Amino acid sequence: MSVRVRMAPSPTGFLHIGGVRTFLFNWLFARESGGECLLRIENTDTSREVAESVTQIERSLLWLGVDWDAETTFQLDRLDRAQEEARRLVAEGTAYEDEGAIRIRMPDDGSTGWDDAIKGRIEFPNKQLEDLVLVRSDGRPTYNFASPLDDWLDEITHVIRGDDHVSNTPKQLHVLRALGAEPPVYAHVPSVFGEDGRKLSKRHGAISVDEFRSAGYVPEALMNFLALLGWAPDGETTIMSRDELVERFSLERVGSNPATFDYAKLDWMNGVYLREFAPDAYADRLVSYLREQGSDWPEERIRAAAPLVQEKIGRLGEFAGFAGFLFHDVKPDASLLDARILAAAAEALRDTEPWSVEAIETSLKHLCDELGEKPRAVYPPIRVAVTGSRVSPGLYETLELLGRDEALERLGAGLTALSREE
């Protein structure tokens, strides 16, 4: 039988990165096996907020590189079928009416167990299971009825979900057996915690796909990182393409212990991906990212600056802090400036021809000789004057990009700032 899995988020706000990791495992398993992956929204109403959340869910998954087969479906699409099946169970004696609701009869003795594809054998004492409400008095099915019912009707072969659902599984197994359905294989993946050992939340940093996207992570790096949260192909390989992840993924290599979300590792991995882009592709990503963030900086200058920052920044979101001086005025700290150096630099650069990296380098090195100083003493005040920071792309490249007029104007502004301090 062909593999068929489903991703079934609730449309309640943003798509949590821990849930995205679980969706990714479903997708990788389906694609590796040549099966299908469905997207089902487990909604309980049809409000405008639900529609907005669904759009966000779909947008986040597609940006990451996770697609699905067939159109997105909704739990309430089968409202009538759920009510019909619940009435059938009442007629068959496996369920009963209770104050307008319908409940399924749970066994009192023994246990309910299954062979979990990740956690191994799990047993639940039946005495812990209360008679489950299938349909509320208002006619809406409960999660523990609608979810397994949809799994049955959608012919889901494997339910891969977070281990917070382990306690739901015995209930859903009884629902499926009452319906006369063959249960799917259950695989409960480990939770994702912060480095403090607590459930991943806002206190740890970004936790939604949109937040990671806005911070300047690229989808290839985020997918690679998420795939390694609880799964490893061999314990050694770290950087893997989308195709490699699909080829190598298996449930057998998914661990049962909680995974730790290491933001520093994600930053490192994102930097690796950024540096591996071809120069033009990197510039394309940078321009696209800045436009998404609402920037109207000139594209030509962004592309010109791209090679200067590709080896320097780990996230596209760091570009503005590292090279923003190219697009707006700066306010240098006067305590980091030196009037003698700035005046001499302005004079040397005014006569530099042509205005190129090579000629600028020659002029500034000659300036160091004239001043009897090393570059480490001469360059910092110039850098601060023209960029506003002690950290920036290469000084020669920075000056070339700024242009002679802008560079001289900023050196002059630095001298003016110093005169006001006196």
Secondary structure per residue as TSV (DSSP state, phi and psi in degrees):
chain	resnum	aa	ss	phi	psi
A	1	M	-	360.0	134.8
A	2	S	-	-67.9	142.6
A	3	V	-	-68.5	136.7
A	4	R	E	-141.7	121.5
A	5	V	E	-121.8	170.7
A	6	R	E	-140.5	148.8
A	7	M	E	-106.2	127.0
A	8	A	-	-132.7	69.8
A	9	P	-	-75.6	155.3
A	10	S	-	-90.0	139.0
A	11	P	-	-82.5	61.7
A	12	T	S	-120.2	89.3
A	13	G	S	77.1	-154.2
A	14	F	S	-70.7	163.5
A	15	L	-	-87.7	108.7
A	16	H	B	-66.0	139.4
A	17	I	H	-63.7	-28.2
A	18	G	H	-66.0	-39.9
A	19	G	H	-67.6	-35.5
A	20	V	H	-63.1	-41.1
A	21	R	H	-57.9	-42.1
A	22	T	H	-66.5	-40.1
A	23	F	H	-60.7	-40.2
A	24	L	H	-62.2	-41.1
A	25	F	H	-60.9	-42.0
A	26	N	H	-59.0	-47.9
A	27	W	H	-63.7	-45.7
A	28	L	H	-62.1	-41.4
A	29	F	H	-63.6	-43.8
A	30	A	H	-65.5	-45.5
A	31	R	H	-69.5	-36.3
A	32	E	H	-65.1	-34.7
A	33	S	H	-92.1	-2.8
A	34	G	T	74.1	21.3
A	35	G	-	-95.6	-159.2
A	36	E	E	-118.3	150.3
A	37	C	E	-127.8	121.7
A	38	L	E	-106.1	152.7
A	39	L	E	-114.2	116.0
A	40	R	E	-122.3	128.2
A	41	I	E	-93.7	117.7
A	42	E	-	-89.0	74.9
A	43	N	-	-92.8	157.6
A	44	T	S	-118.7	-4.3
A	45	D	-	-151.4	178.6
A	46	T	-	-124.7	36.7
A	47	S	-	-70.8	170.0
A	48	R	H	-61.9	-35.9
A	49	E	H	-61.6	-36.6
A	50	V	H	-62.9	-46.1
A	51	A	H	-59.8	-42.3
A	52	E	H	-65.4	-39.9
A	53	S	H	-66.6	-39.3
A	54	V	H	-63.4	-41.8
A	55	T	H	-60.2	-42.5
A	56	Q	H	-65.3	-41.0
A	57	I	H	-61.7	-49.5
A	58	E	H	-63.6	-42.8
A	59	R	H	-62.8	-43.0
A	60	S	H	-64.6	-44.5
A	61	L	H	-65.4	-44.0
A	62	L	H	-66.2	-39.4
A	63	W	H	-61.0	-40.3
A	64	L	H	-68.3	-25.4
A	65	G	T	108.4	11.4
A	66	V	-	-100.0	115.8
A	67	D	-	-111.3	-179.7
A	68	W	-	-147.0	163.2
A	69	D	S	-99.9	136.6
A	70	A	S	74.1	173.8
A	71	E	-	-75.4	153.3
A	72	T	-	-62.5	134.6
A	73	T	E	-113.6	167.3
A	74	F	E	-128.6	144.5
A	75	Q	G	-55.5	-41.0
A	76	L	G	-72.5	-8.1
A	77	D	G	-59.7	-27.5
A	78	R	G	-110.2	29.8
A	79	L	H	-56.4	-48.5
A	80	D	H	-63.0	-40.4
A	81	R	H	-66.5	-37.9
A	82	A	H	-63.1	-43.5
A	83	Q	H	-64.8	-39.2
A	84	E	H	-64.0	-45.0
A	85	E	H	-67.5	-35.8
A	86	A	H	-64.5	-41.4
A	87	R	H	-64.8	-35.9
A	88	R	H	-62.5	-42.3
A	89	L	H	-65.3	-34.8
A	90	V	H	-64.1	-45.5
A	91	A	H	-62.4	-32.8
A	92	E	H	-84.2	-8.1
A	93	G	T	88.7	2.9
A	94	T	S	-90.2	-7.6
A	95	A	E	-139.1	165.9
A	96	Y	E	-149.3	160.1
A	97	E	E	-87.4	142.3
A	98	D	E	-146.3	101.0
A	99	E	T	53.8	46.1
A	100	G	T	89.1	-16.4
A	101	A	E	-96.4	169.3
A	102	I	E	-121.0	126.9
A	103	R	E	-115.8	149.7
A	104	I	E	-95.9	145.1
A	105	R	-	-81.4	123.4
A	106	M	-	-99.4	147.2
A	107	P	-	-68.6	150.6
A	108	D	S	-93.4	-30.5
A	109	D	S	-109.7	165.9
A	110	G	S	75.3	-156.8
A	111	S	E	-144.6	162.1
A	112	T	E	-116.6	126.7
A	113	G	E	-138.0	165.8
A	114	W	E	-155.5	159.9
A	115	D	E	-95.3	99.9
A	116	D	E	-74.3	133.7
A	117	A	T	-67.5	-13.0
A	118	I	T	-117.1	-44.3
A	119	K	T	-92.5	-7.6
A	120	G	E	83.3	-159.3
A	121	R	E	-69.5	131.1
A	122	I	E	-128.1	133.1
A	123	E	E	-124.5	138.1
A	124	F	E	-121.6	127.0
A	125	P	E	-63.2	129.7
A	126	N	G	-65.4	-23.3
A	127	K	G	-65.4	-15.1
A	128	Q	G	-85.3	-6.0
A	129	L	-	-100.9	115.5
A	130	E	-	-82.6	158.8
A	131	D	-	-59.6	118.5
A	132	L	-	-82.5	134.2
A	133	V	E	-72.0	124.4
A	134	L	E	-91.8	-47.5
A	135	V	E	-129.9	128.0
A	136	R	-	-71.0	170.0
A	137	S	T	-65.9	-20.9
A	138	D	T	-88.4	3.7
A	139	G	S	94.5	-5.2
A	140	R	-	-86.7	134.8
A	141	P	B	-73.0	149.8
A	142	T	-	-80.7	164.6
A	143	Y	H	-57.5	-45.8
A	144	N	H	-72.5	-4.1
A	145	F	H	-104.6	-48.4
A	146	A	H	-64.1	-39.6
A	147	S	H	-64.4	-53.8
A	148	P	H	-66.6	-31.7
A	149	L	H	-60.8	-45.9
A	150	D	H	-64.0	-39.5
A	151	D	H	-59.5	-40.7
A	152	W	H	-65.8	-51.5
A	153	L	H	-67.7	-29.8
A	154	D	T	-86.1	-0.4
A	155	E	T	57.5	44.3
A	156	I	-	-71.3	129.7
A	157	T	-	-95.0	-30.2
A	158	H	E	-136.9	127.6
A	159	V	E	-104.3	105.0
A	160	I	E	-105.8	112.7
A	161	R	E	-149.7	173.2
A	162	G	E	-66.2	153.3
A	163	D	G	-73.3	-3.2
A	164	D	G	-71.5	-8.9
A	165	H	G	-95.8	1.1
A	166	V	G	-55.1	-42.1
A	167	S	G	-68.8	-19.1
A	168	N	G	-80.6	-22.2
A	169	T	H	-62.4	-46.2
A	170	P	H	-60.8	-35.0
A	171	K	H	-65.0	-45.3
A	172	Q	H	-70.2	-30.8
A	173	L	H	-62.3	-41.3
A	174	H	H	-67.5	-37.2
A	175	V	H	-61.9	-47.4
A	176	L	H	-63.0	-41.5
A	177	R	H	-65.3	-38.6
A	178	A	H	-65.5	-35.0
A	179	L	H	-73.9	-14.3
A	180	G	T	84.7	24.9
A	181	A	-	-104.4	148.4
A	182	E	-	-80.8	123.2
A	183	P	-	-64.5	148.4
A	184	P	-	-76.3	173.8
A	185	V	E	-77.8	130.3
A	186	Y	E	-100.8	137.7
A	187	A	E	-138.6	110.7
A	188	H	E	-102.2	113.3
A	189	V	E	-83.6	154.6
A	190	P	-	-68.1	155.8
A	191	S	-	-71.2	164.3
A	192	V	E	-112.2	120.8
A	193	F	E	-112.2	162.9
A	194	G	-	-78.9	175.7
A	195	E	T	-68.0	-13.5
A	196	D	T	-88.1	5.1
A	197	G	S	81.9	7.8
A	198	R	S	-106.4	160.5
A	199	K	B	-54.7	135.3
A	200	L	-	-60.4	127.1
A	201	S	-	-150.2	-177.6
A	202	K	G	-55.7	-30.3
A	203	R	G	-66.3	-18.0
A	204	H	G	-89.0	-15.7
A	205	G	S	129.7	-152.1
A	206	A	-	-62.5	137.9
A	207	I	-	-136.2	4.5
A	208	S	B	-119.7	155.0
A	209	V	H	-58.3	-40.7
A	210	D	H	-60.6	-37.5
A	211	E	H	-67.6	-41.3
A	212	F	H	-66.3	-38.0
A	213	R	H	-63.8	-45.1
A	214	S	H	-65.4	-29.2
A	215	A	H	-75.9	-11.7
A	216	G	T	98.7	21.0
A	217	Y	-	-81.0	148.6
A	218	V	-	-97.7	146.4
A	219	P	H	-60.2	-34.7
A	220	E	H	-60.7	-42.0
A	221	A	H	-69.8	-42.1
A	222	L	H	-65.4	-41.0
A	223	M	H	-61.5	-47.2
A	224	N	H	-57.5	-46.2
A	225	F	H	-64.4	-46.2
A	226	L	H	-63.7	-36.2
A	227	A	H	-61.5	-27.6
A	228	L	T	-90.6	4.9
A	229	L	S	-86.4	85.8
A	230	G	S	105.1	-6.4
A	231	W	B	-134.6	145.7
A	232	A	-	-149.1	134.9
A	233	P	S	-72.1	-33.2
A	234	D	S	-153.8	1.0
A	235	G	S	85.5	-2.4
A	236	E	S	-126.8	-46.1
A	237	T	-	-66.8	134.0
A	238	T	-	-117.6	-54.4
A	239	I	-	-86.1	116.9
A	240	M	-	-139.5	137.7
A	241	S	-	-73.4	169.8
A	242	R	H	-55.5	-46.5
A	243	D	H	-65.0	-38.1
A	244	E	H	-66.6	-39.1
A	245	L	H	-61.8	-44.7
A	246	V	H	-61.9	-44.9
A	247	E	H	-64.5	-35.3
A	248	R	H	-100.8	-10.0
A	249	F	-	-68.6	141.3
A	250	S	-	-155.2	146.4
A	251	L	G	-66.3	-27.7
A	252	E	G	-61.7	-25.2
A	253	R	G	-95.4	4.6
A	254	V	B	-83.5	126.9
A	255	G	-	-82.3	171.0
A	256	S	S	-105.2	-8.9
A	257	N	S	-86.5	151.6
A	258	P	-	-56.4	144.7
A	259	A	E	-96.0	148.4
A	260	T	E	-106.2	127.5
A	261	F	-	-84.6	105.2
A	262	D	-	-99.2	100.8
A	263	Y	H	-63.9	-34.6
A	264	A	H	-64.2	-39.5
A	265	K	H	-65.7	-39.3
A	266	L	H	-63.5	-42.3
A	267	D	H	-60.5	-44.6
A	268	W	H	-60.9	-46.4
A	269	M	H	-64.3	-40.2
A	270	N	H	-63.7	-39.6
A	271	G	H	-62.5	-38.7
A	272	V	H	-60.0	-46.5
A	273	Y	H	-64.8	-41.8
A	274	L	H	-62.7	-41.0
A	275	R	H	-70.9	-22.3
A	276	E	H	-84.4	-11.8
A	277	F	S	-66.4	143.0
A	278	A	-	-62.7	149.7
A	279	P	H	-50.6	-45.7
A	280	D	H	-66.1	-40.1
A	281	A	H	-65.7	-38.5
A	282	Y	H	-63.1	-45.5
A	283	A	H	-62.0	-39.5
A	284	D	H	-59.6	-46.6
A	285	R	H	-62.1	-42.0
A	286	L	H	-64.6	-46.5
A	287	V	H	-61.4	-46.6
A	288	S	H	-61.2	-43.4
A	289	Y	H	-61.9	-48.2
A	290	L	H	-64.0	-35.6
A	291	R	H	-67.0	-39.4
A	292	E	H	-59.2	-34.8
A	293	Q	T	-84.3	3.8
A	294	G	T	89.0	10.5
A	295	S	-	-74.2	140.1
A	296	D	-	-114.6	21.5
A	297	W	-	-60.8	145.4
A	298	P	-	-58.9	128.4
A	299	E	H	-61.2	-38.3
A	300	E	H	-59.9	-40.8
A	301	R	H	-74.8	-34.5
A	302	I	H	-59.5	-47.1
A	303	R	H	-65.0	-36.3
A	304	A	H	-67.1	-33.5
A	305	A	H	-81.1	-21.1
A	306	A	H	-51.9	-47.8
A	307	P	H	-63.1	-25.8
A	308	L	H	-74.6	-24.0
A	309	V	H	-107.9	-13.5
A	310	Q	T	-56.9	-38.1
A	311	E	T	-87.4	-4.2
A	312	K	T	-104.3	-33.7
A	313	I	-	-109.7	149.0
A	314	G	S	-98.2	-14.5
A	315	R	S	-138.5	146.0
A	316	L	G	-61.8	-26.3
A	317	G	G	-67.3	-13.2
A	318	E	G	-85.4	-7.7
A	319	F	H	-59.3	-46.1
A	320	A	H	-61.0	-40.2
A	321	G	H	-72.9	-26.6
A	322	F	H	-92.1	-34.5
A	323	A	H	-130.9	12.8
A	324	G	G	-62.6	-22.7
A	325	F	G	-60.4	-20.1
A	326	L	G	-72.0	-14.1
A	327	F	T	-121.1	-2.4
A	328	H	S	-155.3	165.4
A	329	D	-	-66.0	156.8
A	330	V	-	-121.3	159.2
A	331	K	-	-126.2	88.4
A	332	P	-	-70.4	151.8
A	333	D	-	-76.9	114.6
A	334	A	G	-59.4	-27.8
A	335	S	G	-67.7	-14.6
A	336	L	G	-100.9	3.9
A	337	L	-	-100.4	165.9
A	338	D	-	-143.3	116.0
A	339	A	H	-62.5	-42.6
A	340	R	H	-60.6	-43.8
A	341	I	H	-70.0	-42.3
A	342	L	H	-65.4	-41.4
A	343	A	H	-64.7	-43.7
A	344	A	H	-67.4	-37.5
A	345	A	H	-65.9	-41.5
A	346	A	H	-61.8	-42.5
A	347	E	H	-65.1	-42.4
A	348	A	H	-67.4	-42.0
A	349	L	H	-75.7	-25.1
A	350	R	H	-63.3	-30.3
A	351	D	T	-101.8	6.5
A	352	T	-	-73.9	125.1
A	353	E	S	-139.6	137.2
A	354	P	S	-73.2	170.1
A	355	W	-	-82.8	84.0
A	356	S	S	-136.1	163.4
A	357	V	H	-55.2	-45.6
A	358	E	H	-63.6	-45.2
A	359	A	H	-68.9	-37.9
A	360	I	H	-63.7	-42.9
A	361	E	H	-60.0	-44.8
A	362	T	H	-61.4	-43.9
A	363	S	H	-63.4	-44.7
A	364	L	H	-71.3	-34.6
A	365	K	H	-68.5	-37.6
A	366	H	H	-65.3	-36.9
A	367	L	H	-60.9	-42.7
A	368	C	H	-58.7	-41.9
A	369	D	H	-63.2	-42.5
A	370	E	H	-64.1	-37.8
A	371	L	H	-83.5	-11.4
A	372	G	T	68.7	32.2
A	373	E	-	-126.0	156.3
A	374	K	-	-79.8	155.7
A	375	P	H	-54.6	-33.0
A	376	R	H	-65.8	-16.7
A	377	A	H	-96.4	-32.4
A	378	V	H	-86.0	-40.4
A	379	Y	H	-70.1	-40.5
A	380	P	H	-55.1	-46.8
A	381	P	H	-62.1	-36.3
A	382	I	H	-65.9	-44.7
A	383	R	H	-59.6	-46.0
A	384	V	H	-63.4	-40.1
A	385	A	H	-64.7	-40.0
A	386	V	H	-92.3	-21.1
A	387	T	H	-115.0	-18.7
A	388	G	S	82.1	3.6
A	389	S	S	-144.2	155.7
A	390	R	S	-81.7	-9.4
A	391	V	-	-120.4	126.9
A	392	S	-	-163.2	175.0
A	393	P	S	-60.6	177.5
A	394	G	-	-51.6	138.6
A	395	L	H	-63.4	-41.4
A	396	Y	H	-63.3	-46.0
A	397	E	H	-65.8	-37.3
A	398	T	H	-61.6	-47.2
A	399	L	H	-64.4	-40.5
A	400	E	H	-60.8	-44.9
A	401	L	H	-65.9	-39.6
A	402	L	H	-63.3	-34.7
A	403	G	-	91.6	153.6
A	404	R	H	-58.6	-48.9
A	405	D	H	-61.0	-46.3
A	406	E	H	-66.7	-40.3
A	407	A	H	-62.9	-45.8
A	408	L	H	-66.2	-36.4
A	409	E	H	-63.4	-40.3
A	410	R	H	-72.4	-35.8
A	411	L	H	-63.6	-41.3
A	412	G	H	-63.9	-39.4
A	413	A	H	-64.6	-34.8
A	414	G	H	-65.3	-41.8
A	415	L	H	-63.7	-38.8
A	416	T	H	-63.9	-41.7
A	417	A	H	-62.3	-37.3
A	418	L	H	-68.2	-39.3
A	419	S	H	-64.3	-32.5
A	420	R	H	-72.5	-24.5
A	421	E	H	-75.3	-24.4
A	422	E	-	-74.0	360.0
